Amino acid sequence: MNATTLNPQTPSLSLGMSIQQQVDDSISDLLASLPDPKKLSAEQRRGIIARYSAVLEGNFIYWMTGALLSVRSEQARSIILDNLHEEVRDSHPEMLRRFTLAAHAFPTDSDAMAVHRDLTKVRLFVGRLSTVQLVIMMGFFEGFIQKFMSFLAYLAGDQGSAEREYTDVHGVCDIAHTEGLFRALDSEISLNPPDPEANLFEGVELLSSLIRSIVQQTATNNGCKPI
């Protein structure tokens, strides 16, 4: 994705709509790169679920907390706090753990190492607390996983699992979470505009690479689409 720069004369709402369209395009491109789930072996299915779990269980709340620490507007703080409250109150990490165990896909050392490099890059990016880029990244991720849930549920089903709470919940609640984060983005652009030369999609690019590392081992000669 090309770097998008900020024109100081561009109204924040107009810029926010442009950013959201580019984020939607990035989500569509990433979803189109996924392998055909019907052509995956049991080990390939297990690997995707395991690497996803290795990334999400211990990191999503950290990423969203980073977004909370970075924002300045009260509207953005309120939106992100509501998201975090739901994550903690309903114990989404435990929900994901149950989903993963039911699919016989608990992460191994190899699964964790397969995503280590790209996960580290995302963690370091979050630590910079670059407000607008970080909120864009989280809006991208919420939008992606909402649409990724049907793929993940299909893999788990083929692994013999009937556990669907995690995928059912995130297939619904992340629609509202995505909308909320883009409202937060508009608020932050108005109050705290980024540097005009900033690559607003740096976090999206890093997180896209991480997601690809989650599914990369499915690109084989069995008819799967290369990643």
C-alpha positions as CSV (number, residue, x, y, z in Angstrom):
1,M,0.0,0.0,0.0
2,N,1.3,3.4,-0.8
3,A,1.8,5.9,2.0
4,T,-1.1,8.3,2.4
5,T,-0.2,11.9,3.4
6,L,-2.3,14.4,5.2
7,N,-3.4,17.6,3.4
8,P,-3.8,20.2,6.1
9,Q,-6.7,21.7,4.1
10,T,-8.6,18.4,3.9
11,P,-11.6,18.3,6.4
12,S,-11.1,15.5,8.9
13,L,-14.4,13.8,8.0
14,S,-13.4,13.7,4.3
15,L,-10.0,12.3,5.1
16,G,-11.6,9.7,7.5
17,M,-13.9,8.5,4.7
18,S,-10.9,8.2,2.3
19,I,-8.9,6.2,4.9
20,Q,-11.9,3.9,5.6
21,Q,-12.2,3.1,1.9
22,Q,-8.6,2.2,1.7
23,V,-8.8,0.1,4.8
24,D,-11.8,-1.7,3.3
25,D,-9.8,-2.4,0.1
26,S,-6.9,-3.8,2.2
27,I,-9.3,-6.1,4.0
28,S,-10.7,-7.3,0.7
29,D,-7.3,-7.9,-0.7
30,L,-6.2,-9.9,2.4
31,L,-9.4,-12.0,2.4
32,A,-8.9,-12.8,-1.3
33,S,-5.4,-14.1,-0.5
34,L,-6.7,-16.8,1.9
35,P,-6.4,-20.4,0.9
36,D,-9.4,-22.5,-0.1
37,P,-10.4,-24.0,3.3
38,K,-11.8,-27.1,1.6
39,K,-8.4,-28.0,0.3
40,L,-6.4,-27.8,3.6
41,S,-5.1,-30.8,5.4
42,A,-5.7,-31.4,9.1
43,E,-2.3,-30.1,10.0
44,Q,-2.7,-27.0,7.8
45,R,-6.0,-26.2,9.5
46,R,-4.5,-26.8,12.9
47,G,-1.6,-24.6,12.1
48,I,-3.7,-21.6,11.1
49,I,-5.8,-21.8,14.2
50,A,-2.8,-22.3,16.4
51,R,-0.8,-19.4,15.0
52,Y,-3.9,-17.1,15.1
53,S,-4.3,-18.1,18.8
54,A,-0.6,-17.5,19.5
55,V,-1.0,-14.0,18.2
56,L,-4.4,-12.9,19.5
57,E,-4.7,-14.4,22.9
58,G,-1.8,-12.5,24.5
59,N,-1.7,-9.4,22.2
60,F,-5.0,-8.0,21.2
61,I,-5.7,-6.3,24.6
62,Y,-2.2,-4.9,24.5
63,W,-2.7,-3.4,21.1
64,M,-6.0,-1.9,22.1
65,T,-4.5,-0.5,25.3
66,G,-1.8,1.1,23.2
67,A,-4.5,2.8,21.2
68,L,-6.2,4.0,24.4
69,L,-2.9,5.4,25.7
70,S,-2.2,7.3,22.5
71,V,-5.6,9.1,21.9
72,R,-6.4,12.5,23.2
73,S,-10.0,13.1,22.5
74,E,-12.7,12.1,25.0
75,Q,-14.8,10.5,22.3
76,A,-12.0,8.3,21.2
77,R,-11.1,7.4,24.8
78,S,-14.8,6.5,25.5
79,I,-15.0,4.3,22.4
80,I,-11.8,2.4,23.0
81,L,-12.6,2.0,26.7
82,D,-15.9,0.4,25.8
83,N,-14.1,-2.0,23.6
84,L,-11.6,-2.9,26.3
85,H,-14.3,-3.3,28.9
86,E,-16.1,-5.9,26.7
87,E,-12.8,-7.8,26.0
88,V,-12.0,-8.0,29.7
89,R,-15.6,-8.4,31.1
90,D,-16.4,-11.3,28.8
91,S,-12.9,-12.7,28.9
92,H,-12.3,-12.9,25.2
93,P,-8.8,-14.5,25.6
94,E,-10.5,-17.4,27.6
95,M,-13.1,-17.6,24.9
96,L,-10.4,-17.9,22.3
97,R,-8.5,-20.5,24.4
98,R,-11.7,-22.7,24.5
99,F,-12.1,-22.4,20.8
100,T,-8.5,-23.4,20.2
101,L,-8.5,-26.3,22.5
102,A,-11.8,-27.7,21.1
103,A,-10.1,-27.6,17.6
104,H,-7.1,-29.5,19.0
105,A,-4.9,-26.6,17.9
106,F,-3.1,-25.4,21.0
107,P,0.0,-23.5,19.8
108,T,3.4,-25.2,19.9
109,D,6.8,-23.6,20.1
110,S,7.0,-23.9,16.3
111,D,3.7,-22.1,15.9
112,A,4.9,-19.2,18.1
113,M,8.2,-18.9,16.3
114,A,6.5,-18.9,12.9
115,V,4.8,-15.5,13.8
116,H,7.6,-14.2,16.0
117,R,9.3,-11.8,13.7
118,D,6.2,-10.1,12.3
119,L,4.5,-10.1,15.7
120,T,7.6,-8.3,17.1
121,K,7.3,-5.6,14.4
122,V,3.7,-5.0,15.3
123,R,4.4,-4.8,19.1
124,L,7.2,-2.3,18.5
125,F,4.9,-0.2,16.3
126,V,2.2,-0.2,18.9
127,G,4.8,0.9,21.5
128,R,5.5,4.1,19.5
129,L,1.9,5.2,20.3
130,S,1.4,6.9,16.9
131,T,-2.2,7.9,17.5
132,V,-3.8,8.1,14.0
133,Q,-1.8,5.2,12.5
134,L,-2.6,3.0,15.5
135,V,-6.3,3.7,15.5
136,I,-6.3,3.0,11.7
137,M,-4.5,-0.3,12.4
138,M,-7.1,-1.3,15.0
139,G,-10.0,-0.3,12.8
140,F,-8.5,-2.4,10.0
141,F,-8.0,-5.4,12.3
142,E,-11.5,-5.3,13.8
143,G,-12.9,-5.1,10.3
144,F,-10.8,-8.0,9.1
145,I,-11.5,-10.4,11.9
146,Q,-15.2,-9.8,11.7
147,K,-15.0,-11.2,8.1
148,F,-12.4,-13.8,9.0
149,M,-14.5,-15.5,11.5
150,S,-16.5,-17.6,9.0
151,F,-13.2,-19.0,7.6
152,L,-11.9,-19.7,11.1
153,A,-15.1,-21.4,12.1
154,Y,-15.0,-23.6,9.0
155,L,-11.5,-24.8,9.9
156,A,-12.5,-25.6,13.4
157,G,-15.5,-27.5,12.2
158,D,-13.3,-29.7,10.0
159,Q,-11.2,-30.3,13.0
160,G,-14.2,-31.8,14.7
161,S,-15.0,-28.9,16.9
162,A,-18.5,-27.6,17.7
163,E,-17.2,-24.7,19.8
164,R,-18.4,-21.5,18.2
165,E,-18.8,-18.9,20.9
166,Y,-15.6,-17.0,19.9
167,T,-16.3,-16.9,16.2
168,D,-20.0,-16.1,16.7
169,V,-19.3,-13.3,19.1
170,H,-16.6,-11.7,17.0
171,G,-18.5,-12.1,13.8
172,V,-21.2,-9.7,15.3
173,C,-19.6,-7.4,17.8
174,D,-16.6,-6.4,15.7
175,I,-19.0,-4.7,13.2
176,A,-19.8,-2.2,15.9
177,H,-16.2,-2.1,17.1
178,T,-15.0,-1.2,13.6
179,E,-17.6,1.6,13.2
180,G,-16.6,3.0,16.6
181,L,-12.9,3.1,15.8
182,F,-13.5,5.1,12.7
183,R,-15.6,7.5,14.7
184,A,-12.6,7.7,17.1
185,L,-10.4,8.3,14.1
186,D,-12.4,11.3,12.9
187,S,-12.2,12.7,16.4
188,E,-8.5,12.3,16.7
189,I,-7.7,13.7,13.2
190,S,-9.6,16.9,14.2
191,L,-7.9,17.2,17.6
192,N,-4.5,15.6,16.9
193,P,-3.6,15.5,13.2
194,P,-0.6,13.4,12.2
195,D,2.5,14.6,10.5
196,P,1.7,15.6,6.9
197,E,4.4,13.2,5.7
198,A,3.4,10.3,7.8
199,N,2.5,6.9,6.3
200,L,-0.9,6.6,7.8
201,F,-1.1,2.9,6.9
202,E,2.2,1.7,8.4
203,G,0.3,-0.3,11.1
204,V,-2.0,-1.8,8.5
205,E,0.9,-2.9,6.4
206,L,2.7,-4.5,9.4
207,L,-0.5,-6.2,10.7
208,S,-1.2,-7.5,7.2
209,S,2.2,-9.1,7.1
210,L,1.5,-10.7,10.5
211,I,-1.8,-12.1,9.3
212,R,-0.1,-13.5,6.2
213,S,2.5,-15.2,8.5
214,I,-0.4,-16.9,10.3
215,V,-1.7,-18.5,7.1
216,Q,1.6,-18.7,5.1
217,Q,2.2,-22.4,5.7
218,T,-1.0,-23.3,3.8
219,A,0.5,-22.4,0.4
220,T,1.3,-25.9,-0.9
221,N,0.9,-27.8,-4.1
222,N,-2.5,-29.2,-3.1
223,G,-4.4,-26.5,-5.0
224,C,-4.2,-23.8,-2.3
225,K,-3.9,-20.2,-3.5
226,P,-0.4,-18.8,-2.8
227,I,-0.2,-16.2,-0.1
